[in-house]
Amino acid sequence: MKKILYIFLTILISSSALANQPFDWQLGFQKAASESMRDIVNFHNNLLLPIIIAISVFVLFLMVYACIRFRASANPIPSKRTHNVAVEVLWTLIPCLILIVMAVPSFKILYSQDSIPKADVTVKAIGYQWYWGYEYPDQNIYFDSYMIEDKDLKENQPRLLAVDNELVVPVNKVIKVMITANDVLHAWALPSFGVKRDAVPGRINETWFKAEKVGTYYGQCSELCGIKHAFMPIEVRVVTDEEYEEWLLEAKVKFAKEIIKEDQYKKLASK
């Protein structure tokens, strides 16, 4: 009974602390933090669910009706009819019309996800066995992102989701993500942003998102990539423009892909 009550409370009461990561006994999607995810949730809740429920109720009615109407006691002499043209036409056309109704908004969402607008920040995500590597090609930055072990977790860091070096991006900016893998198939997925792309060795897939609010968002590899598949989470920290510039200045030194000389560092610090 406690678990059932908790489920209903989590549905009725929204909390920003629970919006960015999955929580116990969660039903449905994580709270949307981008326009793409909001479109996906609306498509699912406002179109797919009503259609699915209507079809399920209709099929259940037909099953109950057939069991009662055509039971052996009510039909001592069974019918020998083998087909009905009108019924066959209907059960072909109606599903086609339903699929067309679902296809139009579905294609619209897919197109908006694949059509990448002009990027404000470009990031490259590389899947390894079993962690993620991130590169900011325009900023000479590269770092690895490993899951924090249970024994090293700090307060408010979620188990199996927190990492040592998170991806940092500015809020309300178009983030283009180039995704690839170094060894086997992986998948870079962030539920709150409606993002999921396969990471394929020797190939670069692209996606994008535009975070609408500051916060920390979690995802995980969504491709069964090996024994430690469950231990390569994704953590994205969305910050203000000012905080991003501060982080960028530090990251250019801490995570420099190439060695930065002292005079270059002074030049960066003076900006």
BALUM-571372 format. One record per residue (C-alpha): x, y, z. Coordinates in steps of 0.25 Angstrom, whole numbers, padded with zeros to 4 digits, always signed. Layout:
XYZ
...
//
This chain:
+0000+0000+0000
+0012+0010+0003
+0018+0007-0011
+0004+0010-0018
+0002+0023-0010
+0016+0027-0013
+0014+0025-0028
+0001+0034-0028
+0008+0045-0020
+0020+0045-0030
+0010+0047-0041
+0002+0058-0034
+0013+0066-0028
+0024+0071-0037
+0038+0074-0032
+0050+0081-0038
+0059+0071-0031
+0053+0059-0037
+0052+0065-0051
+0066+0063-0056
+0068+0048-0053
+0060+0035-0051
+0054+0032-0037
+0048+0020-0030
+0034+0016-0035
+0034+0026-0046
+0023+0025-0057
+0024+0031-0070
+0035+0040-0076
+0045+0049-0068
+0041+0064-0068
+0044+0071-0081
+0055+0081-0081
+0055+0084-0096
+0046+0086-0107
+0049+0073-0114
+0046+0065-0102
+0033+0073-0099
+0028+0070-0114
+0031+0055-0111
+0023+0055-0098
+0011+0062-0104
+0011+0053-0116
+0011+0041-0106
+0001+0046-0096
-0008+0053-0105
-0009+0044-0118
-0003+0031-0116
-0009+0027-0102
-0023+0031-0106
-0022+0023-0119
-0016+0011-0111
-0026+0011-0100
-0038+0012-0111
-0032+0001-0119
-0031-0008-0106
-0045-0005-0101
-0051-0008-0115
-0043-0021-0116
-0047-0025-0102
-0062-0022-0106
-0061-0030-0118
-0055-0042-0110
-0066-0042-0100
-0077-0040-0110
-0072-0052-0118
-0070-0061-0106
-0085-0058-0102
-0091-0056-0115
-0085-0069-0122
-0084-0078-0110
-0088-0093-0112
-0101-0092-0104
-0106-0081-0112
-0102-0087-0126
-0105-0102-0126
-0103-0101-0141
-0090-0093-0144
-0089-0083-0156
-0081-0087-0168
-0078-0073-0173
-0064-0072-0176
-0062-0057-0179
-0069-0044-0180
-0065-0033-0191
-0069-0021-0183
-0062-0026-0170
-0049-0029-0178
-0049-0015-0185
-0052-0008-0171
-0041-0016-0164
-0031-0012-0175
-0035+0003-0176
-0037+0007-0162
-0023+0002-0157
-0017+0009-0169
-0024+0022-0166
-0019+0021-0151
-0005+0019-0156
-0006+0032-0165
-0011+0040-0153
+0001+0035-0145
+0011+0037-0156
+0009+0052-0159
+0013+0057-0145
+0023+0046-0143
+0030+0050-0156
+0030+0065-0152
+0037+0062-0139
+0047+0053-0145
+0050+0064-0155
+0052+0074-0145
+0062+0065-0137
+0070+0062-0150
+0070+0077-0155
+0081+0083-0147
+0080+0098-0146
+0093+0107-0145
+0101+0102-0133
+0105+0111-0122
+0114+0100-0116
+0119+0088-0122
+0123+0075-0114
+0128+0062-0118
+0124+0050-0110
+0132+0037-0111
+0128+0024-0105
+0139+0015-0099
+0138+0002-0091
+0133+0006-0082
+0133+0021-0080
+0130+0034-0089
+0141+0044-0094
+0137+0058-0098
+0143+0068-0107
+0140+0082-0110
+0147+0083-0124
+0146+0099-0124
+0152+0100-0110
+0164+0091-0110
+0158+0083-0099
+0157+0068-0097
+0154+0060-0084
+0149+0046-0080
+0136+0044-0071
+0136+0032-0062
+0125+0028-0053
+0128+0031-0038
+0129+0018-0030
+0119+0016-0018
+0130+0018-0008
+0133+0031-0014
+0119+0037-0015
+0117+0050-0008
+0104+0056-0003
+0093+0058-0014
+0101+0050-0024
+0092+0039-0030
+0097+0025-0030
+0101+0020-0044
+0099+0033-0050
+0109+0043-0044
+0122+0045-0052
+0136+0051-0048
+0136+0061-0060
+0122+0065-0065
+0119+0071-0079
+0116+0086-0077
+0108+0094-0086
+0101+0108-0086
+0086+0109-0084
+0077+0114-0096
+0088+0111-0106
+0088+0101-0117
+0097+0089-0114
+0102+0081-0125
+0107+0067-0121
+0115+0059-0130
+0115+0044-0126
+0124+0033-0129
+0131+0021-0122
+0145+0015-0121
+0142+0000-0119
+0128-0005-0119
+0114+0000-0121
+0109+0010-0110
+0097+0020-0110
+0097+0034-0104
+0084+0037-0098
+0078+0048-0089
+0064+0046-0086
+0061+0060-0081
+0065+0066-0095
+0059+0055-0103
+0073+0051-0109
+0077+0037-0113
+0087+0034-0123
+0096+0022-0126
+0111+0023-0125
+0117+0015-0136
+0132+0012-0138
+0137+0019-0150
+0124+0027-0152
+0120+0040-0146
+0105+0042-0143
+0099+0056-0140
+0089+0061-0131
+0085+0074-0123
+0078+0080-0112
+0075+0093-0105
+0073+0093-0090
+0063+0102-0085
+0067+0102-0070
+0079+0102-0062
+0082+0089-0055
+0088+0075-0055
+0083+0065-0065
+0086+0050-0065
+0086+0039-0076
+0092+0026-0078
+0098+0018-0090
+0086+0011-0097
+0093+0001-0105
+0096-0013-0099
+0111-0011-0100
+0117-0021-0091
+0120-0025-0077
+0120-0011-0071
+0109-0006-0080
+0101-0001-0067
+0113+0007-0062
+0116+0018-0073
+0106+0029-0069
+0104+0043-0075
+0104+0055-0067
+0101+0069-0073
+0102+0081-0065
+0094+0093-0071
+0099+0107-0066
+0097+0121-0069
+0106+0128-0079
+0115+0135-0069
+0117+0121-0062
+0120+0115-0075
+0131+0125-0078
+0137+0123-0065
+0137+0108-0066
+0143+0109-0080
+0154+0117-0076
+0158+0107-0065
+0155+0095-0075
+0165+0101-0085
+0176+0099-0076
+0171+0087-0068
+0167+0079-0080
+0175+0085-0091
+0177+0075-0103
+0190+0081-0106
+0200+0087-0096
+0198+0101-0093
+0210+0110-0091
+0211+0120-0079
+0209+0132-0089
+0197+0125-0095
+0191+0123-0081
+0193+0138-0077
+0186+0142-0090
+0174+0133-0087
+0173+0138-0073
+0174+0153-0077
+0161+0151-0086
//
